[in-house]
Amino acid sequence: MNTQHDASARLPAGVSVGHWTDTQGQTGCTVVLVPGGAVAGVDVRGGAPGTINTDGLRPGTVTERAHAILLTGGSTFGLAAASGVLRYFEERGIGLMFGTVAVPIVAGAVLFDLLVGDPMARPGPEAGYAACAAATTSPAAAASVWPARRPEARWWPR
């Protein structure tokens, strides 16, 4: 596996990625921000999916574009991080316009990490907001995500 990153590489125009990590609790959240909106799609599978607003990404819905995608730890509790992403965009007037109101379209999914680290450590609204504030257009800066960089971390008990 190539772990080298091209420091001069950039994400596509209008796209940035941010991350917030709780090193003590061993959880975190990652956001992909596209303030101008981007066509998004999703295929939800599994016996216990934890998602937010993914139905809005189906073809034929009013929300043709998403402004952010959230991937969060904390199992279903981590979906609270979406509130911080919404607040981040609301403060900047970014979203799908309904009259004079901008409604940010934020979809997300959770990772079950409650059995890794502290099960009470969960990304919340402040974590989602902090991930947005940390967003960068440099893939090298956004590439260091815990626990993917820790091969001993296991998401599911064996």
FIKOLZA-1660 file (N, C-alpha, C; in steps of 0.1 Angstrom, whole numbers, plus 5000, padded with zeros to 4 digits):
% residues 158
   i   px   py   pz ch aa at
   1 5008 4988 5000  A  M  N
   1 5000 5000 5000  A  M CA
   1 5009 5012 5000  A  M  C
   2 5006 5022 4991  A  N  N
   2 5014 5034 4990  A  N CA
   2 5009 5044 5001  A  N  C
   3 5017 5048 5010  A  T  N
   3 5014 5057 5020  A  T CA
   3 5019 5071 5018  A  T  C
   4 5025 5073 5006  A  Q  N
   4 5031 5086 5002  A  Q CA
   4 5020 5095 4997  A  Q  C
   5 5020 5108 5000  A  H  N
   5 5010 5117 4995  A  H CA
   5 5017 5128 4988  A  H  C
   6 5011 5132 4977  A  D  N
   6 5016 5143 4969  A  D CA
   6 5011 5156 4975  A  D  C
   7 5020 5163 4982  A  A  N
   7 5017 5175 4989  A  A CA
   7 5011 5186 4980  A  A  C
   8 5013 5185 4967  A  S  N
   8 5008 5196 4958  A  S CA
   8 4995 5192 4952  A  S  C
   9 4990 5180 4955  A  A  N
   9 4977 5175 4950  A  A CA
   9 4966 5183 4956  A  A  C
  10 4955 5185 4948  A  R  N
  10 4943 5192 4953  A  R CA
  10 4931 5184 4950  A  R  C
  11 4921 5185 4958  A  L  N
  11 4908 5179 4955  A  L CA
  11 4901 5187 4943  A  L  C
  12 4891 5182 4937  A  P  N
  12 4884 5189 4926  A  P CA
  12 4879 5203 4931  A  P  C
  13 4878 5213 4922  A  A  N
  13 4874 5226 4926  A  A CA
  13 4861 5226 4933  A  A  C
  14 4860 5233 4944  A  G  N
  14 4847 5234 4952  A  G CA
  14 4846 5223 4962  A  G  C
  15 4855 5214 4963  A  V  N
  15 4854 5202 4973  A  V CA
  15 4865 5204 4983  A  V  C
  16 4861 5202 4996  A  S  N
  16 4871 5201 5007  A  S CA
  16 4867 5190 5016  A  S  C
  17 4877 5186 5024  A  V  N
  17 4875 5175 5033  A  V CA
  17 4880 5179 5047  A  V  C
  18 4873 5176 5057  A  G  N
  18 4877 5179 5071  A  G CA
  18 4875 5168 5080  A  G  C
  19 4882 5167 5091  A  H  N
  19 4881 5156 5100  A  H CA
  19 4883 5162 5115  A  H  C
  20 4876 5155 5124  A  W  N
  20 4877 5158 5138  A  W CA
  20 4880 5144 5145  A  W  C
  21 4889 5144 5154  A  T  N
  21 4893 5131 5160  A  T CA
  21 4893 5133 5175  A  T  C
  22 4887 5123 5182  A  D  N
  22 4888 5122 5196  A  D CA
  22 4898 5110 5199  A  D  C
  23 4911 5114 5201  A  T  N
  23 4921 5104 5203  A  T CA
  23 4919 5096 5216  A  T  C
  24 4914 5102 5226  A  Q  N
  24 4911 5095 5239  A  Q CA
  24 4900 5084 5237  A  Q  C
  25 4889 5089 5231  A  G  N
  25 4878 5080 5229  A  G CA
  25 4879 5071 5217  A  G  C
  26 4889 5074 5208  A  Q  N
  26 4891 5066 5196  A  Q CA
  26 4879 5066 5187  A  Q  C
  27 4874 5078 5183  A  T  N
  27 4864 5079 5174  A  T CA
  27 4866 5093 5166  A  T  C
  28 4857 5096 5157  A  G  N
  28 4858 5108 5150  A  G CA
  28 4848 5109 5139  A  G  C
  29 4849 5120 5132  A  C  N
  29 4840 5122 5120  A  C CA
  29 4847 5129 5109  A  C  C
  30 4843 5126 5097  A  T  N
  30 4849 5132 5085  A  T CA
  30 4837 5138 5077  A  T  C
  31 4840 5150 5071  A  V  N
  31 4830 5156 5062  A  V CA
  31 4836 5159 5049  A  V  C
  32 4828 5157 5038  A  V  N
  32 4832 5161 5025  A  V CA
  32 4822 5173 5022  A  V  C
  33 4828 5185 5020  A  L  N
  33 4820 5197 5018  A  L CA
  33 4820 5201 5004  A  L  C
  34 4809 5204 4998  A  V  N
  34 4807 5209 4985  A  V CA
  34 4797 5221 4986  A  V  C
  35 4801 5233 4990  A  P  N
  35 4792 5244 4993  A  P CA
  35 4783 5247 4980  A  P  C
  36 4788 5245 4968  A  G  N
  36 4780 5247 4956  A  G CA
  36 4771 5236 4953  A  G  C
  37 4771 5225 4960  A  G  N
  37 4763 5214 4958  A  G CA
  37 4769 5204 4948  A  G  C
  38 4766 5192 4949  A  A  N
  38 4771 5181 4940  A  A CA
  38 4761 5170 4940  A  A  C
  39 4759 5165 4928  A  V  N
  39 4750 5153 4926  A  V CA
  39 4756 5142 4935  A  V  C
  40 4748 5136 4943  A  A  N
  40 4752 5125 4951  A  A CA
  40 4743 5113 4950  A  A  C
  41 4748 5101 4953  A  G  N
  41 4740 5089 4953  A  G CA
  41 4744 5080 4965  A  G  C
  42 4736 5071 4968  A  V  N
  42 4739 5062 4979  A  V CA
  42 4732 5049 4977  A  V  C
  43 4739 5038 4982  A  D  N
  43 4733 5025 4982  A  D CA
  43 4735 5020 4997  A  D  C
  44 4724 5020 5004  A  V  N
  44 4724 5016 5018  A  V CA
  44 4721 5001 5019  A  V  C
  45 4730 4994 5026  A  R  N
  45 4729 4980 5028  A  R CA
  45 4731 4976 5042  A  R  C
  46 4729 4964 5045  A  G  N
  46 4732 4959 5058  A  G CA
  46 4720 4957 5067  A  G  C
  47 4722 4950 5078  A  G  N
  47 4711 4947 5087  A  G CA
  47 4708 4958 5097  A  G  C
  48 4717 4967 5099  A  A  N
  48 4714 4978 5108  A  A CA
  48 4721 4991 5104  A  A  C
  49 4717 4996 5092  A  P  N
  49 4724 5008 5087  A  P CA
  49 4720 5020 5096  A  P  C
  50 4729 5029 5098  A  G  N
  50 4727 5041 5105  A  G CA
  50 4730 5053 5095  A  G  C
  51 4719 5059 5091  A  T  N
  51 4721 5070 5081  A  T CA
  51 4712 5082 5085  A  T  C
  52 4715 5093 5078  A  I  N
  52 4707 5105 5080  A  I CA
  52 4706 5112 5066  A  I  C
  53 4693 5114 5062  A  N  N
  53 4690 5122 5050  A  N CA
  53 4695 5115 5037  A  N  C
  54 4698 5102 5037  A  T  N
  54 4702 5095 5025  A  T CA
  54 4690 5092 5016  A  T  C
  55 4678 5092 5021  A  D  N
  55 4667 5091 5012  A  D CA
  55 4666 5102 5002  A  D  C
  56 4670 5114 5007  A  G  N
  56 4670 5126 4998  A  G CA
  56 4679 5125 4987  A  G  C
  57 4688 5115 4986  A  L  N
  57 4698 5114 4975  A  L CA
  57 4692 5105 4964  A  L  C
  58 4680 5099 4966  A  R  N
  58 4674 5091 4956  A  R CA
  58 4670 5100 4944  A  R  C
  59 4671 5094 4932  A  P  N
  59 4666 5101 4920  A  P CA
  59 4652 5105 4922  A  P  C
  60 4648 5117 4917  A  G  N
  60 4634 5121 4917  A  G CA
  60 4630 5129 4929  A  G  C
  61 4639 5132 4938  A  T  N
  61 4636 5139 4950  A  T CA
  61 4639 5154 4947  A  T  C
  62 4634 5163 4956  A  V  N
  62 4636 5177 4955  A  V CA
  62 4651 5181 4957  A  V  C
  63 4658 5173 4965  A  T  N
  63 4672 5176 4968  A  T CA
  63 4681 5169 4958  A  T  C
  64 4683 5176 4947  A  E  N
  64 4691 5170 4936  A  E CA
  64 4706 5171 4939  A  E  C
  65 4710 5179 4948  A  R  N
  65 4724 5181 4952  A  R CA
  65 4726 5181 4967  A  R  C
  66 4737 5175 4971  A  A  N
  66 4741 5176 4985  A  A CA
  66 4752 5186 4987  A  A  C
  67 4752 5192 4999  A  H  N
  67 4762 5202 5002  A  H CA
  67 4773 5196 5011  A  H  C
  68 4770 5185 5017  A  A  N
  68 4780 5178 5026  A  A CA
  68 4776 5163 5028  A  A  C
  69 4786 5155 5029  A  I  N
  69 4785 5141 5033  A  I CA
  69 4793 5139 5046  A  I  C
  70 4786 5133 5056  A  L  N
  70 4792 5131 5069  A  L CA
  70 4794 5116 5071  A  L  C
  71 4806 5112 5075  A  L  N
  71 4809 5098 5079  A  L CA
  71 4814 5100 5093  A  L  C
  72 4806 5093 5102  A  T  N
  72 4809 5095 5117  A  T CA
  72 4810 5082 5124  A  T  C
  73 4818 5082 5135  A  G  N
  73 4818 5071 5144  A  G CA
  73 4807 5074 5154  A  G  C
  74 4807 5066 5165  A  G  N
  74 4798 5067 5176  A  G CA
  74 4785 5060 5173  A  G  C
  75 4784 5052 5163  A  S  N
  75 4772 5045 5159  A  S CA
  75 4761 5055 5158  A  S  C
  76 4749 5051 5160  A  T  N
  76 4737 5060 5158  A  T CA
  76 4739 5073 5166  A  T  C
  77 4745 5073 5177  A  F  N
  77 4747 5085 5185  A  F CA
  77 4755 5095 5177  A  F  C
  78 4764 5091 5169  A  G  N
  78 4773 5100 5161  A  G CA
  78 4765 5108 5151  A  G  C
  79 4753 5104 5148  A  L  N
  79 4745 5112 5138  A  L CA
  79 4743 5127 5143  A  L  C
  80 4745 5129 5156  A  A  N
  80 4743 5142 5162  A  A CA
  80 4753 5152 5156  A  A  C
  81 4764 5147 5150  A  A  N
  81 4774 5155 5144  A  A CA
  81 4769 5163 5132  A  A  C
  82 4758 5157 5126  A  A  N
  82 4752 5164 5114  A  A CA
  82 4747 5177 5118  A  A  C
  83 4742 5179 5130  A  S  N
  83 4737 5192 5135  A  S CA
  83 4748 5203 5134  A  S  C
  84 4760 5199 5137  A  G  N
  84 4771 5209 5136  A  G CA
  84 4775 5212 5121  A  G  C
  85 4773 5203 5112  A  V  N
  85 4776 5205 5098  A  V CA
  85 4765 5215 5093  A  V  C
  86 4752 5212 5097  A  L  N
  86 4741 5221 5093  A  L CA
  86 4743 5235 5098  A  L  C
  87 4748 5236 5110  A  R  N
  87 4750 5250 5116  A  R CA
  87 4761 5257 5108  A  R  C
  88 4772 5250 5105  A  Y  N
  88 4783 5255 5098  A  Y CA
  88 4778 5262 5085  A  Y  C
  89 4770 5254 5077  A  F  N
  89 4765 5259 5064  A  F CA
  89 4754 5270 5067  A  F  C
  90 4746 5269 5077  A  E  N
  90 4736 5279 5079  A  E CA
  90 4742 5292 5082  A  E  C
  91 4753 5292 5090  A  E  N
  91 4760 5305 5093  A  E CA
  91 4765 5312 5081  A  E  C
  92 4767 5304 5070  A  R  N
  92 4773 5309 5058  A  R CA
  92 4763 5311 5047  A  R  C
  93 4750 5309 5050  A  G  N
  93 4739 5311 5040  A  G CA
  93 4740 5301 5029  A  G  C
  94 4745 5289 5031  A  I  N
  94 4746 5279 5021  A  I CA
  94 4736 5268 5022  A  I  C
  95 4729 5265 5011  A  G  N
  95 4719 5255 5011  A  G CA
  95 4709 5256 4999  A  G  C
  96 4700 5247 4999  A  L  N
  96 4689 5247 4989  A  L CA
  96 4680 5258 4993  A  L  C
  97 4677 5267 4984  A  M  N
  97 4669 5279 4987  A  M CA
  97 4654 5276 4986  A  M  C
  98 4647 5279 4997  A  F  N
  98 4633 5278 4998  A  F CA
  98 4629 5293 5002  A  F  C
  99 4625 5300 4992  A  G  N
  99 4622 5315 4994  A  G CA
  99 4635 5321 4999  A  G  C
 100 4635 5327 5011  A  T  N
 100 4647 5334 5016  A  T CA
 100 4655 5325 5025  A  T  C
 101 4651 5312 5027  A  V  N
 101 4658 5303 5036  A  V CA
 101 4667 5293 5029  A  V  C
 102 4679 5293 5033  A  A  N
 102 4689 5283 5027  A  A CA
 102 4689 5271 5036  A  A  C
 103 4685 5259 5031  A  V  N
 103 4685 5247 5038  A  V CA
 103 4696 5238 5033  A  V  C
 104 4707 5236 5041  A  P  N
 104 4718 5228 5037  A  P CA
 104 4714 5213 5036  A  P  C
 105 4718 5207 5025  A  I  N
 105 4715 5193 5023  A  I CA
 105 4727 5185 5028  A  I  C
 106 4726 5178 5039  A  V  N
 106 4737 5170 5045  A  V CA
 106 4732 5156 5047  A  V  C
 107 4739 5147 5041  A  A  N
 107 4736 5133 5042  A  A CA
 107 4748 5126 5050  A  A  C
 108 4745 5115 5056  A  G  N
 108 4756 5109 5064  A  G CA
 108 4753 5095 5067  A  G  C
 109 4764 5088 5072  A  A  N
 109 4763 5074 5076  A  A CA
 109 4772 5073 5088  A  A  C
 110 4769 5063 5096  A  V  N
 110 4777 5060 5109  A  V CA
 110 4786 5048 5107  A  V  C
 111 4796 5047 5115  A  L  N
 111 4804 5035 5116  A  L CA
 111 4802 5030 5130  A  L  C
 112 4801 5017 5132  A  F  N
 112 4799 5012 5145  A  F CA
 112 4813 5010 5152  A  F  C
 113 4816 5019 5161  A  D  N
 113 4829 5019 5167  A  D CA
 113 4828 5019 5183  A  D  C
 114 4816 5016 5188  A  L  N
 114 4813 5017 5202  A  L CA
 114 4822 5007 5210  A  L  C
 115 4827 4996 5203  A  L  N
 115 4835 4986 5210  A  L CA
 115 4850 4989 5209  A  L  C
 116 4853 5000 5203  A  V  N
 116 4867 5004 5201  A  V CA
 116 4869 5017 5210  A  V  C
 117 4878 5017 5219  A  G  N
 117 4880 5029 5227  A  G CA
 117 4868 5030 5237  A  G  C
 118 4865 5043 5240  A  D  N
 118 4855 5046 5250  A  D CA
 118 4841 5045 5244  A  D  C
 119 4832 5036 5248  A  P  N
 119 4819 5036 5242  A  P CA
 119 4810 5048 5244  A  P  C
 120 4814 5056 5254  A  M  N
 120 4807 5069 5257  A  M CA
 120 4812 5081 5249  A  M  C
 121 4823 5079 5242  A  A  N
 121 4829 5089 5233  A  A CA
 121 4822 5089 5220  A  A  C
 122 4815 5100 5217  A  R  N
 122 4807 5100 5204  A  R CA
 122 4808 5114 5198  A  R  C
 123 4810 5115 5185  A  P  N
 123 4810 5128 5179  A  P CA
 123 4796 5134 5180  A  P  C
 124 4796 5147 5184  A  G  N
 124 4783 5154 5185  A  G CA
 124 4784 5167 5176  A  G  C
 125 4774 5176 5178  A  P  N
 125 4774 5188 5170  A  P CA
 125 4787 5196 5169  A  P  C
 126 4794 5197 5180  A  E  N
 126 4806 5205 5180  A  E CA
 126 4817 5198 5172  A  E  C
 127 4817 5184 5172  A  A  N
 127 4826 5177 5164  A  A CA
 127 4823 5179 5149  A  A  C
 128 4811 5178 5145  A  G  N
 128 4807 5181 5131  A  G CA
 128 4811 5194 5127  A  G  C
 129 4809 5204 5135  A  Y  N
 129 4813 5218 5132  A  Y CA
 129 4828 5219 5131  A  Y  C
 130 4835 5213 5140  A  A  N
 130 4850 5214 5140  A  A CA
 130 4856 5207 5127  A  A  C
 131 4849 5196 5123  A  A  N
 131 4854 5189 5111  A  A CA
 131 4852 5199 5099  A  A  C
 132 4841 5206 5098  A  C  N
 132 4839 5216 5088  A  C CA
 132 4850 5227 5088  A  C  C
 133 4852 5232 5100  A  A  N
 133 4862 5243 5102  A  A CA
 133 4876 5238 5098  A  A  C
 134 4879 5225 5099  A  A  N
 134 4892 5220 5096  A  A CA
 134 4893 5216 5081  A  A  C
 135 4883 5217 5073  A  A  N
 135 4883 5213 5060  A  A CA
 135 4894 5219 5051  A  A  C
 136 4900 5211 5043  A  T  N
 136 4911 5216 5034  A  T CA
 136 4909 5210 5020  A  T  C
 137 4915 5216 5010  A  T  N
 137 4914 5211 4997  A  T CA
 137 4926 5202 4993  A  T  C
 138 4935 5199 5003  A  S  N
 138 4947 5191 5001  A  S CA
 138 4944 5177 5006  A  S  C
 139 4944 5167 4997  A  P  N
 139 4942 5153 5001  A  P CA
 139 4952 5148 5011  A  P  C
 140 4964 5153 5010  A  A  N
 140 4974 5149 5020  A  A CA
 140 4971 5152 5034  A  A  C
 141 4965 5164 5036  A  A  N
 141 4962 5169 5049  A  A CA
 141 4949 5161 5054  A  A  C
 142 4940 5158 5045  A  A  N
 142 4928 5151 5049  A  A CA
 142 4930 5136 5050  A  A  C
 143 4941 5131 5046  A  A  N
 143 4942 5116 5045  A  A CA
 143 4945 5109 5058  A  A  C
 144 4949 5116 5068  A  S  N
 144 4953 5110 5081  A  S CA
 144 4940 5108 5090  A  S  C
 145 4933 5097 5088  A  V  N
 145 4921 5095 5096  A  V CA
 145 4922 5083 5105  A  V  C
 146 4919 5085 5117  A  W  N
 146 4919 5074 5127  A  W CA
 146 4906 5068 5126  A  W  C
 147 4904 5055 5127  A  P  N
 147 4914 5044 5130  A  P CA
 147 4920 5038 5117  A  P  C
 148 4917 5043 5106  A  A  N
 148 4922 5036 5093  A  A CA
 148 4937 5035 5093  A  A  C
 149 4944 5044 5100  A  R  N
 149 4958 5044 5100  A  R CA
 149 4963 5034 5111  A  R  C
 150 4954 5028 5119  A  R  N
 150 4958 5019 5130  A  R CA
 150 4954 5005 5126  A  R  C
 151 4963 4997 5121  A  P  N
 151 4958 4984 5117  A  P CA
 151 4953 4975 5128  A  P  C
 152 4957 4978 5140  A  E  N
 152 4952 4969 5151  A  E CA
 152 4938 4973 5156  A  E  C
 153 4933 4984 5151  A  A  N
 153 4919 4987 5154  A  A CA
 153 4909 4978 5146  A  A  C
 154 4899 4973 5154  A  R  N
 154 4889 4965 5147  A  R CA
 154 4875 4971 5150  A  R  C
 155 4867 4972 5139  A  W  N
 155 4854 4978 5141  A  W CA
 155 4844 4968 5147  A  W  C
 156 4846 4955 5144  A  W  N
 156 4837 4945 5148  A  W CA
 156 4844 4935 5157  A  W  C
 157 4837 4931 5168  A  P  N
 157 4844 4921 5177  A  P CA
 157 4845 4908 5170  A  P  C
 158 4855 4901 5173  A  R  N
 158 4857 4887 5167  A  R CA
 158 4854 4876 5177  A  R  C
% end
